Amino acid sequence: MLNTVNGSSVGSGEGLDVTDPATLEHIDGVDRCGPAEVDAACQAAAAAGPKWARSEADRQKAMLACAEILAACEDELAGLLTREQGKPLAQAHQELRGNVRILQWYANLEHSHVVLRDLAEELVVATYRPVGVVGIITPWNFPVTILAMKLWAALRAGNTVVIKPAPTTPLATLRLAELVNQVLPPGVVNTVTGGAETGSLLTGHPVVGKISFTGSTASGRSVMQAAAPTLKRLTLELGGNDPALLLDDADLDAVLPTVLLGAFYNAGQVCQAIKRVYVPTAMRDEAVARLVALADTRFVVGHGLQPGVTMGPVNNGAQKQRVASLVADAEARGARVQRVGDMNHDLPGHFVRPVIVSRIDAAAPLVTEEQFGPALPVVAYDDVEEVVDSLNAGPYGLDASVWSADADRAVEIATRLQVGQAYVNSHAGPPEPDVPFGGVKASGFGRELGVRGLEEVSELRVLRVARTVTA
Ligand code: NAD
């Protein structure tokens, strides 16, 4: 599949193979874009900027036309997404529908200015103008959702964009860009494909005013360094190690199905997945037995296009290896590893058997690091204050959830956790267009979605109008 630059398909479609993570079969090829390709895309975006920024009404109209095209092509895009990413087809459809929801919400949002003072002597207004060219860099776990969280706010604010998808999941993104280029002016949405090298060419390019990046914390650090010489604005959505903290009055029947889904949706490859569960020691054995029984009935692992499959493979070999080594390490430390789910298929892909891991030391890497796969550690605790302190002492700060029959008690604890999102009796879920999202500490900075997300791809310009000229 080809990239789109200045409204035209460009490149050879060669250099990088995209494979189906369930079968390891070749699906398509894409370019590995170098300096010339990245420069052409950035220059096209810069040239298209002034006209695109001029009319809010034209942008809204064009974005609503994009929504129509993307809704009409949902089946095609969902099929591509499942094939390249691995997720079950129903989940790919959810991703595509969420994309259109976010697009429509931003297209209809009115937020051009805020009156700060309207006095006899002076009018003071906060106005917003676009940053210019926004570079969008996305990971492979939710290629469309994460793109949507960045792209539509950027366009609504009057920016033009250059998108670099992850090298293992570029296809749905490239097709989406081709489709919206049918109704957008040339140069407004451009794409470049490749790995970290292509990403760093974008991050270092002088005409790019902002980088909106989602990926690992390690890559986020490199992005920040590469963006420094040109003082680019940054939004960094990075890794997470979300805990679910069950209090001693939590109703296990009610709580555990939601906790399990929060951990294993998309084979655990969710920045906001529950990556560790804390349970009072007295409830540990009961909670683990129920989690194992539930997981056994809920997760059928196989090809995402196969009806009845509820968990696909992980996206790539490196990720499979990482999860396997964290689980092996936990087992070597004496933890109890219970293998769950139905693995009844003979596909050669990057499949990981889901596991529930208990009797694990809270200092084991499976607990303290981000596994990003279907391996859920259950950690027993005796003192909830010690858990709160240890969570706040950790590096990440994306989300946390507290589960209790007493919501007030849970809120009191949740609001002491150093995270971007604190949940009581739920955990994450699909992004909602009007609710800002982002992390603190090593989980990054900046927010996407909501009015705040629009402001983050805008520059604030204060307009002061004196009612009379005074000496
Ligand atoms: P990754 O950091 O390896 O890659 C993400 C993207 O950045 C890819 O497109 C990659 O090619 C590009 N990239 C890598 N190094 C780069 C560099 N130096 N300069 C510019 N671009 C570069 O991450 P991944 O393995 O694709 O994704 C998994 C990670 O993403 C996990 O840590 C996960 O928690 C995180 N993530 C975070 C969020 C969030 O919103 N906080 C959402 C999803 C995933």
Residues whose N, C-alpha, C, O or C-beta is under 5 A from the ligand:
A	BS01	NAD	I137 T138 P139 W140 K164 P165 A166 P167 G194 G195 A196 G199 S200 T214 G215 S216 T217 S219 S222 V223 E237 L238 G239 G240 C271 S443
